[in-house]
């Protein structure tokens, strides 16, 4: 399996939408959910076989959010909820 394998698990736009809804039910605000989506937007809107958020991209996005808390409005506990919910989609 190479890095351009089209079969590797990815979070699709539909799955991200489902995760957004679930996170709102878990108490995250619309602003929190939008912050998360903005960090993932580049990977999510790629064209072709790269479309979607794969495991490495998700881990990089989560690491970025953990290392740059001033770039978003999520607390550590909210980030943990985001991580748990999105990893279920992979």
C-alpha positions, 0 to 999 in steps of 0.5 A: 500500500503506497502513499497514494493508495485510494483505498486507505481510510479517509473521513469524507465530507459526509462523515465530517458533517455527521461528526459535526452534528455529533459534536454539537450534541456533545456540547461543542458550539457552532464556533468550535465545530467551525474551527475544527472544520477550518483546520481540516478544510484543505485535506477535505477539499482536495481533488481526485484520490486525495479527497478526504482526510486520512489518518496522517492528515487528521493527526497533523491537524489535531497536533496543530490544534493542540500546539496552537490553542490560540488559533481556535476556541476548543479546550483540551477536553473538546479536542479530545471529543473531536479526536475520538469522533473523527477517529471513529470515521477512519 
